[in-house]
Amino acid sequence: MPPATRRLSGIERAERTAILEALRRHGDNKVRAAESLGIGRATLYRKLRAYGMDQA
């Protein structure tokens, strides 16, 4: 089930943007994107789900 549609806070928008940029920089390689963000792979996957980006 997709997350409820709600307005993101400023920090959530910044985090989402950073994740998207890291994925773009690393050719959608989630392991490398997570490493570049300083977070674990599982955390990245959890955030992708939370922001509704896990279908990418």
N, CA, C and O atoms as a GROMACS GRO file, in nm:
protein
  224
    1MET      N    1   0.084  -0.118   0.000
    1MET     CA    2   0.000   0.000   0.000
    1MET      C    3   0.089   0.124   0.000
    1MET      O    4   0.180   0.133   0.082
    2PRO      N    5   0.064   0.220  -0.090
    2PRO     CA    6   0.147   0.341  -0.096
    2PRO      C    7   0.128   0.427   0.027
    2PRO      O    8   0.022   0.424   0.090
    3PRO      N    9   0.231   0.504   0.064
    3PRO     CA   10   0.217   0.590   0.181
    3PRO      C   11   0.108   0.694   0.157
    3PRO      O   12   0.082   0.733   0.043
    4ALA      N   13   0.046   0.738   0.264
    4ALA     CA   14  -0.057   0.841   0.252
    4ALA      C   15   0.004   0.968   0.193
    4ALA      O   16   0.117   1.005   0.225
    5THR      N   17  -0.071   1.032   0.108
    5THR     CA   18  -0.022   1.156   0.048
    5THR      C   19  -0.029   1.266   0.153
    5THR      O   20  -0.135   1.295   0.209
    6ARG      N   21   0.083   1.326   0.179
    6ARG     CA   22   0.090   1.436   0.274
    6ARG      C   23   0.199   1.531   0.231
    6ARG      O   24   0.287   1.496   0.152
    7ARG      N   25   0.193   1.647   0.283
    7ARG     CA   26   0.293   1.748   0.252
    7ARG      C   27   0.422   1.716   0.328
    7ARG      O   28   0.419   1.691   0.449
    8LEU      N   29   0.533   1.717   0.258
    8LEU     CA   30   0.662   1.689   0.321
    8LEU      C   31   0.713   1.814   0.391
    8LEU      O   32   0.692   1.926   0.345
    9SER      N   33   0.781   1.793   0.502
    9SER     CA   34   0.844   1.905   0.572
    9SER      C   35   0.967   1.948   0.491
    9SER      O   36   1.008   1.880   0.397
   10GLY      N   37   1.023   2.059   0.527
   10GLY     CA   38   1.142   2.109   0.458
   10GLY      C   39   1.257   2.010   0.464
   10GLY      O   40   1.326   1.989   0.364
   11ILE      N   41   1.278   1.951   0.580
   11ILE     CA   42   1.389   1.856   0.594
   11ILE      C   43   1.362   1.730   0.513
   11ILE      O   44   1.454   1.671   0.456
   12GLU      N   45   1.236   1.687   0.508
   12GLU     CA   46   1.202   1.569   0.428
   12GLU      C   47   1.222   1.596   0.279
   12GLU      O   48   1.269   1.509   0.206
   13ARG      N   49   1.186   1.716   0.234
   13ARG     CA   50   1.209   1.752   0.093
   13ARG      C   51   1.357   1.752   0.062
   13ARG      O   52   1.399   1.704  -0.043
   14ALA      N   53   1.437   1.807   0.153
   14ALA     CA   54   1.583   1.810   0.133
   14ALA      C   55   1.640   1.668   0.130
   14ALA      O   56   1.726   1.638   0.048
   15GLU      N   57   1.592   1.583   0.219
   15GLU     CA   58   1.640   1.445   0.224
   15GLU      C   59   1.602   1.372   0.096
   15GLU      O   60   1.684   1.301   0.038
   16ARG      N   61   1.478   1.388   0.051
   16ARG     CA   62   1.431   1.324  -0.072
   16ARG      C   63   1.515   1.370  -0.192
   16ARG      O   64   1.553   1.289  -0.276
   17THR      N   65   1.542   1.500  -0.198
   17THR     CA   66   1.625   1.554  -0.306
   17THR      C   67   1.765   1.496  -0.302
   17THR      O   68   1.821   1.460  -0.406
   18ALA      N   69   1.824   1.485  -0.182
   18ALA     CA   70   1.959   1.428  -0.168
   18ALA      C   71   1.961   1.282  -0.213
   18ALA      O   72   2.056   1.239  -0.279
   19ILE      N   73   1.857   1.208  -0.179
   19ILE     CA   74   1.849   1.068  -0.220
   19ILE      C   75   1.839   1.057  -0.371
   19ILE      O   76   1.910   0.978  -0.433
   20LEU      N   77   1.752   1.137  -0.430
   20LEU     CA   78   1.737   1.134  -0.577
   20LEU      C   79   1.867   1.170  -0.647
   20LEU      O   80   1.904   1.107  -0.746
   21GLU      N   81   1.935   1.270  -0.596
   21GLU     CA   82   2.062   1.313  -0.654
   21GLU      C   83   2.169   1.204  -0.641
   21GLU      O   84   2.243   1.178  -0.736
   22ALA      N   85   2.176   1.140  -0.524
   22ALA     CA   86   2.273   1.032  -0.504
   22ALA      C   87   2.245   0.916  -0.598
   22ALA      O   88   2.337   0.858  -0.656
   23LEU      N   89   2.119   0.881  -0.614
   23LEU     CA   90   2.082   0.773  -0.707
   23LEU      C   91   2.121   0.810  -0.850
   23LEU      O   92   2.172   0.726  -0.925
   24ARG      N   93   2.096   0.934  -0.888
   24ARG     CA   94   2.131   0.978  -1.024
   24ARG      C   95   2.282   0.972  -1.045
   24ARG      O   96   2.329   0.922  -1.147
   25ARG      N   97   2.357   1.023  -0.947
   25ARG     CA   98   2.504   1.025  -0.957
   25ARG      C   99   2.562   0.885  -0.968
   25ARG      O  100   2.665   0.865  -1.033
   26HIS      N  101   2.498   0.789  -0.906
   26HIS     CA  102   2.552   0.654  -0.901
   26HIS      C  103   2.475   0.558  -0.992
   26HIS      O  104   2.475   0.437  -0.971
   27GLY      N  105   2.409   0.615  -1.094
   27GLY     CA  106   2.341   0.532  -1.193
   27GLY      C  107   2.237   0.439  -1.133
   27GLY      O  108   2.224   0.324  -1.176
   28ASP      N  109   2.164   0.487  -1.034
   28ASP     CA  110   2.060   0.410  -0.964
   28ASP      C  111   2.114   0.291  -0.884
   28ASP      O  112   2.038   0.203  -0.845
   29ASN      N  113   2.245   0.289  -0.860
   29ASN     CA  114   2.304   0.185  -0.777
   29ASN      C  115   2.276   0.222  -0.631
   29ASN      O  116   2.336   0.315  -0.577
   30LYS      N  117   2.186   0.149  -0.570
   30LYS     CA  118   2.141   0.184  -0.435
   30LYS      C  119   2.248   0.164  -0.329
   30LYS      O  120   2.255   0.240  -0.233
   31VAL      N  121   2.332   0.064  -0.346
   31VAL     CA  122   2.441   0.041  -0.249
   31VAL      C  123   2.536   0.160  -0.249
   31VAL      O  124   2.570   0.213  -0.143
   32ARG      N  125   2.578   0.202  -0.367
   32ARG     CA  126   2.672   0.316  -0.375
   32ARG      C  127   2.605   0.446  -0.331
   32ARG      O  128   2.668   0.529  -0.265
   33ALA      N  129   2.477   0.464  -0.366
   33ALA     CA  130   2.406   0.585  -0.325
   33ALA      C  131   2.398   0.590  -0.172
   33ALA      O  132   2.423   0.695  -0.113
   34ALA      N  133   2.363   0.479  -0.109
   34ALA     CA  134   2.355   0.475   0.037
   34ALA      C  135   2.490   0.507   0.099
   34ALA      O  136   2.499   0.585   0.194
   35GLU      N  137   2.596   0.447   0.045
   35GLU     CA  138   2.731   0.474   0.098
   35GLU      C  139   2.765   0.622   0.086
   35GLU      O  140   2.821   0.680   0.180
   36SER      N  141   2.732   0.683  -0.027
   36SER     CA  142   2.765   0.824  -0.047
   36SER      C  143   2.686   0.914   0.048
   36SER      O  144   2.731   1.023   0.083
   37LEU      N  145   2.568   0.868   0.088
   37LEU     CA  146   2.485   0.945   0.182
   37LEU      C  147   2.521   0.917   0.327
   37LEU      O  148   2.474   0.986   0.418
   38GLY      N  149   2.605   0.816   0.350
   38GLY     CA  150   2.644   0.781   0.485
   38GLY      C  151   2.536   0.706   0.561
   38GLY      O  152   2.529   0.714   0.684
   39ILE      N  153   2.452   0.634   0.488
   39ILE     CA  154   2.346   0.555   0.552
   39ILE      C  155   2.355   0.411   0.504
   39ILE      O  156   2.418   0.383   0.402
   40GLY      N  157   2.294   0.322   0.575
   40GLY     CA  158   2.292   0.182   0.536
   40GLY      C  159   2.195   0.157   0.422
   40GLY      O  160   2.104   0.236   0.398
   41ARG      N  161   2.216   0.048   0.352
   41ARG     CA  162   2.130   0.012   0.240
   41ARG      C  163   1.986  -0.007   0.286
   41ARG      O  164   1.893   0.039   0.219
   42ALA      N  165   1.967  -0.073   0.400
   42ALA     CA  166   1.831  -0.095   0.451
   42ALA      C  167   1.763   0.039   0.482
   42ALA      O  168   1.643   0.054   0.458
   43THR      N  169   1.838   0.133   0.535
   43THR     CA  170   1.782   0.266   0.563
   43THR      C  171   1.741   0.335   0.434
   43THR      O  172   1.635   0.397   0.428
   44LEU      N  173   1.823   0.324   0.330
   44LEU     CA  174   1.788   0.383   0.202
   44LEU      C  175   1.658   0.322   0.149
   44LEU      O  176   1.569   0.395   0.105
   45TYR      N  177   1.648   0.190   0.153
   45TYR     CA  178   1.525   0.125   0.105
   45TYR      C  179   1.404   0.170   0.186
   45TYR      O  180   1.297   0.192   0.129
   46ARG      N  181   1.419   0.185   0.317
   46ARG     CA  182   1.309   0.230   0.401
   46ARG      C  183   1.267   0.372   0.364
   46ARG      O  184   1.148   0.403   0.358
   47LYS      N  185   1.364   0.458   0.338
   47LYS     CA  186   1.333   0.596   0.300
   47LYS      C  187   1.270   0.601   0.161
   47LYS      O  188   1.179   0.681   0.137
   48LEU      N  189   1.316   0.518   0.070
   48LEU     CA  190   1.255   0.512  -0.064
   48LEU      C  191   1.108   0.474  -0.053
   48LEU      O  192   1.024   0.532  -0.121
   49ARG      N  193   1.078   0.376   0.032
   49ARG     CA  194   0.938   0.337   0.054
   49ARG      C  195   0.858   0.451   0.115
   49ARG      O  196   0.747   0.480   0.072
   50ALA      N  197   0.915   0.515   0.216
   50ALA     CA  198   0.845   0.623   0.287
   50ALA      C  199   0.811   0.739   0.194
   50ALA      O  200   0.707   0.803   0.209
   51TYR      N  201   0.900   0.766   0.098
   51TYR     CA  202   0.877   0.876   0.004
   51TYR      C  203   0.809   0.831  -0.123
   51TYR      O  204   0.795   0.909  -0.218
   52GLY      N  205   0.766   0.705  -0.128
   52GLY     CA  206   0.695   0.655  -0.244
   52GLY      C  207   0.782   0.643  -0.368
   52GLY      O  208   0.733   0.652  -0.480
   53MET      N  209   0.913   0.621  -0.347
   53MET     CA  210   1.007   0.612  -0.458
   53MET      C  211   1.059   0.471  -0.478
   53MET      O  212   1.156   0.452  -0.551
   54ASP      N  213   0.997   0.373  -0.414
   54ASP     CA  214   1.051   0.236  -0.421
   54ASP      C  215   1.020   0.165  -0.551
   54ASP      O  216   1.070   0.055  -0.572
   55GLN      N  217   0.940   0.222  -0.638
   55GLN     CA  218   0.914   0.160  -0.768
   55GLN      C  219   1.022   0.194  -0.869
   55GLN      O  220   1.028   0.134  -0.976
   56ALA      N  221   1.108   0.289  -0.836
   56ALA     CA  222   1.213   0.334  -0.929
   56ALA      C  223   1.321   0.231  -0.946
   56ALA      O  224   1.416   0.253  -1.020
   0.00000   0.00000   0.00000
